[in-house]
Amino acid sequence: MPSIEHALAFHCGPALVGMKPANLISLSRVQYPDLEEQLEAYDRQFRDRGVRLRQLSECRRGVLLLVYHSERLEEQLRAPSVTALLRRDGYPVGGGIEEMLSFLSIRLGASEDFPHEIGLFLGYPVEDVLGFQRCGGRDCKLCGYWKVYSNVERARAMFRRFDRCREALCSRLAEGMTLGEILRAA
């Protein structure tokens, strides 16, 4: 069973190092019995690096966690094309990041369908989020960290960067460093 540190590095590395605004990870309470305490400790530890951890939803079995780089996410949510789409879906685009994330949490809990605009928070290209919504997840040109409907070469290059980030973080963990040490050294 991988440690929570390894899970965060593997699934959220690009957000931890600021390569992308956010990553999403589902964590099991069975696998990590002291999950909330660990997440609070990591949130405190990473805060000075601009990285935050926020539970978007939870159930008896686990949590859906957003790991985000505050500055990068704020920048992402201010982009005019992103703002227009989020406004269309009822988000409080004039408010701050906390209001936007609270609204996303509400959408996650209130909808039978997964709110696919979450891709905008995760830094996916607007064209790919729109393509996914339009095609219902079918007929994509490439499937990787997200389903690509627009610029395949740009996406492939990003996927390679994300893979290298994941590999670097996980190899340093395997060498005995902690995630906090790795991020402080970055």
Secondary structure, DSSP 8 states (H G I E B T S, - for coil): ---HHHHHHHHHHHHHTTSSSEEEEEEETTT-TTHHHHHHHHHHHHHTTTEEEEEEEE-SSEEEEEEEEHHHHHHHHHSHHHHHHHHHTT--TTS-HHHHHHHHHHHHHH-SS--TTHHHHTT--HHHHHHHHHHTT-S-SEESSSEESS-HHHHHHHHHHHHHHHHHHHHHHHTT--HHHHHHH-
